[in-house]
Amino acid sequence: MSRSGESGTGSGVTGASGDPVLITAAAPSYDDQHAARKRKYAIMMGLRFPCLILAGIFYQTWWLALAFMALSIPLPWIAVLIANDRPPRKSEKVNRYERPARALEAREHRVIDG
């Protein structure tokens, strides 16, 4: 028996299927979102340096060097746009508690015509 006098494995509310019921639609914490955005920014900015190195390596093949240079130029702007974008909402089936709807009484009402 638990401290509250109830028997069971947990104090959470479970739905009809036995899955835990989500009681909030809260987004990930700001710190988690910020860390993910910083990671994306660092990866994209980290790709710029290898592009410049590859452009220097392939300087004899002008079109390949130009392609690597062209790829490295917009990377800072793209990295900033992606890092400042908020994460998309997740579309997942959430198990929420739904109480049964109450019905009005089905009885005959007396109508008074005047």
C-alpha positions in Angstrom: 0.0 0.0 0.0 1.2 3.5 -0.7 1.3 6.3 1.7 -2.1 7.7 0.7 -3.7 4.3 1.5 -4.2 3.4 -2.2 -2.8 0.2 -3.6 -1.1 0.5 -7.0 2.2 1.0 -8.7 1.9 4.8 -9.3 0.0 7.8 -8.5 -0.5 8.9 -12.1 -3.8 8.9 -13.9 -4.2 6.2 -16.7 -6.6 6.1 -19.6 -8.8 3.3 -20.8 -5.8 1.7 -22.7 -3.6 1.8 -19.6 -1.3 4.5 -21.0 -0.4 7.5 -18.8 -2.6 10.5 -19.4 -0.8 13.7 -20.5 -2.1 16.6 -18.5 -0.2 19.4 -20.2 0.6 20.4 -23.7 3.9 22.1 -22.7 6.6 22.5 -25.3 10.2 21.5 -24.5 11.9 23.8 -22.1 13.6 27.0 -23.4 17.0 25.6 -22.4 16.5 22.4 -24.5 15.3 24.5 -27.5 18.2 26.8 -27.1 20.7 23.9 -27.0 19.3 22.3 -30.1 19.4 25.7 -32.0 23.0 26.2 -30.9 24.0 22.7 -32.1 22.4 23.3 -35.5 24.2 26.6 -35.8 27.5 25.1 -34.9 27.1 22.3 -37.4 26.2 24.6 -40.2 29.0 27.0 -39.5 31.4 24.1 -39.1 30.5 23.1 -42.7 31.7 26.4 -44.1 35.3 25.9 -43.2 35.7 22.5 -45.0 34.0 24.0 -48.1 36.6 26.8 -48.2 39.4 24.2 -47.8 38.0 22.0 -50.5 37.7 25.1 -52.8 41.4 25.7 -52.2 42.3 22.1 -52.8 40.4 22.0 -56.1 41.6 25.4 -57.4 42.8 23.8 -60.6 39.3 22.5 -61.4 37.8 26.0 -61.5 34.1 24.9 -61.7 34.4 22.6 -58.6 36.3 25.3 -56.6 33.6 27.8 -57.6 30.9 25.4 -56.5 32.4 25.0 -53.1 32.9 28.8 -52.8 29.3 29.3 -53.8 28.1 26.8 -51.3 30.1 28.4 -48.5 28.9 32.0 -49.1 25.2 31.6 -48.0 25.9 29.2 -45.1 26.2 31.9 -42.4 22.8 33.4 -43.4 21.1 30.0 -43.6 22.7 29.0 -40.2 21.3 32.2 -38.6 17.8 31.6 -40.0 17.7 28.0 -38.9 19.1 28.8 -35.5 16.5 31.5 -34.9 13.6 29.4 -36.0 11.5 27.8 -33.3 11.1 24.0 -33.5 8.1 22.6 -35.3 5.2 21.3 -33.3 5.0 17.6 -32.9 2.0 15.8 -34.3 1.5 13.0 -32.0 -1.5 11.2 -30.5 -1.8 12.5 -27.0 -3.7 10.5 -24.4 -5.7 13.1 -22.5 -8.5 12.5 -20.0 -11.9 13.1 -21.4 -14.9 12.9 -19.2 -18.2 11.7 -20.6 -20.6 14.4 -21.8 -23.6 15.0 -19.6 -27.0 14.7 -21.3 -30.1 16.6 -20.4 -33.0 14.8 -19.0 -35.3 13.4 -21.8 -38.7 14.2 -20.3 -41.8 15.8 -21.7 -42.1 19.5 -20.9 -45.4 21.3 -20.4 -46.0 24.1 -22.9 -48.3 27.0 -21.9 -49.9 28.8 -24.9 -51.3 32.2 -23.9 
